[in-house]
Amino acid sequence: MEDHGRRLQYSVFVCDLSHAELAELETAVHHIIDFNADSIIRIDLGDAAHPAPIVTTGHRRWRPPSGPQIV
Protein backbone atom coordinates (compact mmCIF):
# COMPACT_ATOMS: atom_id res chain seq x y z
CA MET A 1 0.00 0.00 0.00
CA GLU A 2 2.85 2.37 0.76
CA ASP A 3 3.97 2.12 -2.88
CA HIS A 4 0.54 3.27 -4.11
CA GLY A 5 -0.68 5.89 -1.67
CA ARG A 6 -0.18 7.99 1.41
CA ARG A 7 -0.47 6.55 4.92
CA LEU A 8 -3.03 8.33 7.12
CA GLN A 9 -2.90 5.90 10.05
CA TYR A 10 -1.18 2.59 10.75
CA SER A 11 -3.41 0.68 8.34
CA VAL A 12 -5.31 3.44 6.54
CA PHE A 13 -4.06 4.72 3.19
CA VAL A 14 -5.33 7.26 0.68
CA CYS A 15 -4.55 6.34 -2.91
CA ASP A 16 -5.38 8.33 -6.03
CA LEU A 17 -5.16 5.64 -8.70
CA SER A 18 -6.02 5.20 -12.35
CA HIS A 19 -7.95 2.08 -13.36
CA ALA A 20 -4.69 0.42 -14.41
CA GLU A 21 -2.95 1.31 -11.13
CA LEU A 22 -5.91 -0.02 -9.13
CA ALA A 23 -5.81 -3.30 -11.06
CA GLU A 24 -2.06 -3.58 -10.41
CA LEU A 25 -2.56 -2.96 -6.67
CA GLU A 26 -5.40 -5.49 -6.41
CA THR A 27 -3.30 -8.13 -8.17
CA ALA A 28 -0.39 -7.53 -5.79
CA VAL A 29 -2.70 -7.72 -2.76
CA HIS A 30 -4.23 -11.02 -3.91
CA HIS A 31 -0.76 -12.57 -3.99
CA ILE A 32 0.10 -11.70 -0.37
CA ILE A 33 -3.18 -11.52 1.59
CA ASP A 34 -4.26 -14.29 3.99
CA PHE A 35 -7.92 -14.50 2.95
CA ASN A 36 -8.89 -16.19 6.24
CA ALA A 37 -7.41 -13.54 8.54
CA ASP A 38 -6.66 -10.32 6.63
CA SER A 39 -9.15 -7.87 5.22
CA ILE A 40 -8.95 -4.89 2.93
CA ILE A 41 -11.80 -2.47 2.51
CA ARG A 42 -11.68 -0.20 -0.54
CA ILE A 43 -13.87 2.89 -0.44
CA ASP A 44 -14.10 5.11 -3.52
CA LEU A 45 -14.24 8.75 -2.40
CA GLY A 46 -15.32 9.93 -5.84
CA ASP A 47 -18.37 11.94 -6.82
CA ALA A 48 -20.93 11.97 -3.96
CA ALA A 49 -23.82 11.97 -6.45
CA HIS A 50 -22.65 8.60 -7.82
CA PRO A 51 -20.94 6.74 -4.97
CA ALA A 52 -19.10 3.58 -5.86
CA PRO A 53 -19.72 0.42 -3.85
CA ILE A 54 -17.52 -0.48 -0.91
CA VAL A 55 -15.38 -3.49 -1.88
CA THR A 56 -14.11 -5.97 0.73
CA THR A 57 -11.28 -8.41 0.01
CA GLY A 58 -10.40 -11.23 2.38
CA HIS A 59 -12.01 -11.85 5.78
CA ARG A 60 -15.35 -10.03 6.00
CA ARG A 61 -15.59 -7.40 8.73
CA TRP A 62 -18.56 -5.42 9.99
CA ARG A 63 -19.10 -2.14 8.17
CA PRO A 64 -21.90 0.41 8.33
CA PRO A 65 -24.90 0.01 6.03
CA SER A 66 -24.85 1.85 2.72
CA GLY A 67 -26.39 5.26 2.33
CA PRO A 68 -25.69 8.64 3.90
CA GLN A 69 -24.02 8.58 7.29
CA ILE A 70 -23.54 11.39 9.80
CA VAL A 71 -20.41 10.92 11.88
FITI-681628 format. One record per atom (N, C-alpha, C): residue in one letter; x, y, z. Coordinates in steps of 0.001 Angstrom, whole numbers, plus 524288, in hexadecimal, padded with zeros to 5 digits. Layout:
! FITI-681628
aXYZ ...
***
This chain:
! FITI-681628
m803377FB6080000 m800008000080000 m80368804E680000 e807C0804AB802B5 e80B2780943802F9 e80D3F80AD57FD9F d80D9E8071A7FA04 d80F818084A7F4C1 d80B5480AE97F165 h8066780AD27F327 h8022180CCA7EFF1 h7FF3C811737F23C g80046812BE7F716 g7FD5D817037F976 g80025819567FE22 r7FD3481C6F80104 r7FF5181F3580585 r7FCCE81D0280A74 r8000B81BC480E50 r7FE2B8199A81336 r7FBA281DF081678 l7F6D181CE98184B l7F42F8208681BD2 l7F48F81EA982174 q7F4148199982233 q7F4A98171082741 q7F79B8120382654 y7F85180EEC82A77 y7FB6080A1B82A00 y7F99F806C482563 s7F48B80600824D9 s7F2B0802AA82098 s7EE948055081D3A v7EEE380A6981CD7 v7EB4680D6E81990 v7EE7B8108C815AA f7ED4080FCE8109F f7F0208126D80C74 f7EC5881546808DD v7EE10819A0806BE v7EB2B81C5D802A8 v7EE4A81BC47FDA3 c7EBAC819B57F9A2 c7EE3B818C37F4A4 c7EB0081B417F050 d7ED7E81E3E7ED02 d7EAFB8208B7E875 d7ED0681D937E3BB l7E9EB819BE7E1EA l7EBD48160D7DE04 l7E8A1816307D904 s7EB39815367D4B1 s7E880814547CFC1 s7E64180ECD7CFEF h7E31780D6C7CC0F h7E0F28081C7CBD3 h7E554804187CB6A a7E951805427C85B a7EDB3801A07C7B3 a7F0C48010C7CCCD e7F1AA805577CF92 e7F47D8051C7D486 e7F15F802167D8A6 l7EC36802CF7D8B6 l7E8E77FFEF7DC5A l7E91F7FA117DB37 a7E8EF7F89D7D64A a7E94A7F31A7D4CD a7EE8A7F0D17D67E e7F2B97F3C37D5C5 e7F7F37F2067D759 e7F82F7F13B7DD3F l7F6077F4E37E040 l7F6007F4707E5ED l7F2D07EFBB7E7B2 e7EE357EEFC7E575 e7EAE87EA8F7E6F6 e7ED867E5557E5BF t7F0457E5077E167 t7F31C7E03D7E014 t7F7667DF317E410 a7FA507E3397E57F a7FE7C7E2987E95D a7FC4C7E0E27EEA2 v7F7EA7E3297F033 v7F5797E1D57F535 v7F3AE7DC297F53E h7F1647DA587F0F6 h7EF787D4F57F0B6 h7F3DD7D0F37F13F h7F8A47D2837F002 h7FD097CEE77F06A h7FF2A7CE817F5FE i7FE037D2557F954 i800617D24A7FE91 i7FC747D1F68030B i7F7727D2D880208 i7F3917D2FD80632 i7F24A7CD7E80829 d7F16D7CCFE80D46 d7EF5B7C82C80F97 d7E9747C8E680FBF f7E6AA7C67B80C24 f7E1127C75A80B84 f7DDD97C5A88103D n7E0147C276813B9 n7DD4A7C0C081862 n7DE077C46F81D06 a7E1F07C7BE81CE3 a7E3107CB1B8215D a7E3437D0E881FF9 d7E54E7D23281B6E d7E6007D7AC819E9 d7E12A7D9C181725 s7E0787DEDB81766 s7DC407E14381461 s7DDF87E6928126E i7DC167E7CF80DD7 i7DD0F7ECE680B6E i7D7CB7EF01809D0 i7D6C07F3D080B52 i7D1E47F65A809CD i7D34C7FB0380666 r7D1587FAF780197 r7D2637FF3A7FDE5 r7CD83802997FD7B i7CE2C807997FE84 i7C9D480B4E7FE44 i7CB3580F917FA56 d7C81D810027F642 d7C8EF813F97F242 d7C6C2819267F44E l7CA0781D107F4B3 l7C85C8222A7F6A5 l7C70C825DE7F22D g7C560823B17EDD8 g7C426826CA7E934 g7BF4D82A1E7E9DA d7BCCA82B4E7E5A3 d7B83C82EA77E55D d7B3EF82CCA7E913 a7B2368302D7ECB0 a7AE3F82EC27F08B a7A8FB82D8A7EE01 a7A7EC82FBA7E980 a7A2F982EC57E6D1 a7A2B98293F7E48C h7A73E826DC7E3AF h7A789821987E171 h7AB7E81E597E47E p7AA5881D307E96D p7AE3181A587EC94 p7AF21814D57EA91 a7B3F5813447EABA a7B56680DFD7E91D a7B47C80A4C7EDB6 p7B3C3805507ECAC p7B2F8801A17F0F5 p7B7ED801067F435 i7B7327FF687F909 i7BB907FE1F7FC6F i7BD117F87C7FB39 v7C2107F78E7FA3A v7C3ED7F25D7F8AD v7C7387F0167FD11 t7C5EF7EB627FEC2 t7C8E27E8AB802D9 t7CBBD7E4118006F t7D0BC7E38D801C2 t7D3EC7DF238000C t7D5D37DC46804E0 g7D5817D72A804DE g7D75D7D4218094C g7D3187D33C80D4E h7D4A77D2D181241 h7D1167D1B981694 h7CD187D62381721 r7C81F7D4CE8171B r7C40A7D8CE81773 r7C3D17DB1A81CE9 r7C38C7E03981D35 r7C31A7E31982218 r7BE047E62982208 w7BC277E790826AD w7B77F7EAD582704 w7B8B27F028824A3 r7B4FB7F247821EC r7B5627F7A181FEE r7AFF37F9FA82001 p7AF997FF1482042 p7AA778019782086 p7A73E8008581BA8 p7A211800D181C24 p79EB78000D8178D p79FB28045D81387 s79E1F8035580EBE s79EEC8073980AA3 s79B2480BB380B63 g79C3280FEA808BE g798E58148C8091B g79B98818CC80C32 p7993381D6080C76 p79BA5821C280F39 p79C828208C814FF q7A0D08224881703 q7A2298218681C7A q7A3DD826B981ED0 i7A232827D482379 i7A40A82C7982645 i7A79082A8882AA1 v7AC6D82C6B82A94 v7B04182AAB82E6A v7B20D82F5383187 
***
